[in-house]
Each structure stands twice: as structure tokens, then as C-alpha cells.
Amino acid sequence: MSKLSSQDNNTVRVNSMVDNFIKTKAATWQDDVAFLDAMGNVTKAEVLAFANQFLKTIITQLFIKEREKIKALQK
């Protein structure tokens, strides 16, 4: 997710593309551009559906653990 969020900044996106272009001598340039295009087509609804499907249980478990820690500290 951090890679996705870092792409919100145009400077980071351009630097990433230039670095990949230089490192691979343009061998995978089309793949890099296609990946960024594909990421740009992901909708908010798709991200939320993914999060609800795969992350809901994990987030719930983390919340329960944190709540238990807080209760232990309050005793």
C-alpha cells in the first residue's frame, strides 16, 4: 500500500519512472508505464471492496488486541 500511496505525489512518480528507466536501460519501460496506468484505473470502490474482503478480519483482530491492552493498563 505504501507504494500505492507514494504514487499520489507526482515528483515521487516521475523519479520512480526515471530510476526504473535508467536501471533497466528501458528494457521494462513499457511494463512500468502499463503498471502505473493500471493503478490509475483502480477505483475507490474497488479498493474498499478489497479491504473489506481481505483486511476486515485483520483490522478487527488488531482493534481487539489494542482494546485489551488499554483495559489491562486501566486496571
C-alpha positions in Angstrom: 0.0 0.0 0.0 2.9 2.3 0.7 3.9 2.1 -3.0 0.4 3.0 -4.0 0.2 6.0 -1.6 3.7 7.2 -2.7 2.3 7.4 -6.3 0.0 10.3 -5.1 2.9 12.6 -5.4 3.9 13.5 -9.0 7.6 14.0 -8.1 7.8 10.6 -6.5 6.1 9.0 -9.5 8.4 10.7 -12.0 11.5 9.8 -10.0 10.4 6.2 -9.8 9.8 6.0 -13.5 13.2 7.7 -14.3 15.0 5.4 -11.9 13.4 2.3 -13.4 14.2 3.6 -16.9 17.9 4.1 -16.1 18.3 0.8 -14.1 16.8 -1.4 -16.7 18.1 0.6 -19.7 14.5 0.9 -20.8 14.1 -2.9 -21.1 10.9 -2.9 -18.9 9.8 0.6 -19.7 6.5 -0.4 -21.2 5.8 -2.7 -18.2 6.4 0.2 -15.8 4.2 2.6 -17.7 1.4 -0.1 -18.0 1.6 -0.7 -14.3 1.1 2.9 -13.5 -1.7 3.2 -16.0 -3.4 0.1 -14.4 -3.0 1.6 -10.9 -4.7 4.8 -12.2 -7.7 2.8 -13.2 -8.4 1.4 -9.8 -11.5 3.0 -8.3 -12.1 3.8 -4.7 -15.0 1.3 -4.7 -12.5 -1.5 -5.8 -10.0 -0.6 -3.0 -12.8 -0.6 -0.4 -14.2 -3.9 -1.7 -10.7 -5.4 -1.4 -10.1 -4.0 2.0 -13.5 -5.3 3.2 -12.9 -8.7 1.8 -9.3 -9.3 2.9 -8.4 -6.8 5.7 -11.6 -6.6 7.8 -10.7 -9.6 9.9 -7.1 -8.4 10.4 -8.2 -4.9 11.4 -10.8 -6.3 13.8 -8.2 -8.5 15.5 -5.8 -5.5 15.9 -8.6 -3.5 17.4 -9.5 -6.2 19.9 -5.8 -6.6 20.9 -5.4 -2.8 21.4 -8.6 -2.7 23.4 -7.3 -5.5 25.6 -4.0 -3.6 26.1 -5.9 -0.5 27.1 -8.1 -2.4 29.6 -5.0 -4.0 31.1 -3.4 -0.6 31.6 -6.6 0.8 33.2 -6.6 -1.9 36.0 
